[in-house]
Amino acid sequence: QVQLVESGGGLVQPGGSLRLSCTGSRFIFSGATLSWYRQAPGKEREFVATITTISGSTDYADSVKGRFTISRDNDKNTVYLQMNSLKPEDTAVYYCNALRPATSYWGKGTLVTVSS
């Protein structure tokens, strides 16, 4: 059973922008820390960005700071990743994660390809 569903991936030229979305059930999103990870071909999955549930504090991987912005809409049970100034090295499958006490939920991912 799919718990989280990502969307918004696609092909974009270097320097372009994309916004990823991830939706899930209210149960999963309520009280969860939400994060984005990515996995490039031949590489391990890596952390991209995270946002907490109450304070909305955010943190980013150094490689995306200043270019990516994570946000959440608790009413819509959705987390977003706004990606600007995209680079070829941002090419990867992007995964949404919801971390609740004792349980971690993952989506199936959405592919982002940055190429001219």
N, C-alpha and C positions, 0 to 999 in steps of 0.2 A: 504494500500500500504506500503510495507516494505521499510523503508528509509535507514536503516543501516543493514549490514549483518556481523555477527561475525562468525569466524571459528577457528579451531585449538584446541578445547577442546578435552578431552578424559581421559582415565585412566592412571595414572602414579604412580610409587612407591615413597614413601617418599625419599627426597633427589634428585629426578629427576627434569627435566626441561620440559617446554612447551612454545611455542610461540603462542599467540593469535593474530588474525588479525581482523580488522573491516574495511569494505569498504562501500563507499556511493557515492552519486553524487557530482560533483564538486561544485554545488550550496550549498550543505549542508556543505561541508568541508571548503569552502573558507571563511576565516575569523572566523572560529569557534574554540572555545576552546574544545579540545577533552579529554574525560575522560573515565576511566574504573571504574565500580562499580561491586559489587558482592552481592549475596544473598544466604546465607547458609540455609539449611532446618530449618524451624521454627524460623528464625531470620529475622530482617529487612534488607533491602538493605543498603549497606555501601559503602562509597567512598574508592577507591583503589589508583588511580593515575590520574594525569591530566597533559596536556601539552598545552601551549598557542600557538597561531597561528603565531605570528610574531617573538618574541624572542626565542620561543622554550623552555621557562622556564618550569620546571617540579616541581611537588610536589607529595608526597606519604603519604599514611597512615603509621603510626608508625609501624604497624604490618608487613609491607612488605618492609620497607626501607632496602637497602643493598641487597635485594634478587630479587626484580622486577625492570624492566626498561621499561619505556614508551617511544615510539618514533613515529614519523610520517613521511610519504612520501607524500608530497603535490602533486607531479606529478602523483602519483598513487591513490590519494584520499584514503589513507589507514593509519590507526593508528595501532600500534603493542603494545603488552605487553609481554615482555620476562620475564618468571617466572623461577627462579632457586631456588635450595634448597627447593623444595616444601615440605610442611608439611600437615598432615591430616586436620588440621584446615583451610587450604586453599581451601578445598572442597566447591564448591559453583557453582551457575550459574553466569557467568561473562557477564556483559552487557556493551556495548559501548554507550557513550553519546556524542552528538555534540551540543554544546550550542552556538546559534547565538543570536543576539539581539532579544529579545521578543519570541524566539522559541527554544524549546529543543527537540531534536530527540533521539529516543532510538531504539536499535536493540532488537531482540527477545531473545538474550542470547545464550551462549554456555556453556555446562556443563563441569566442571573440577572436577575429582574425584582423590584424592590422597589417595591411599590405598595399602597395601602390600597383 
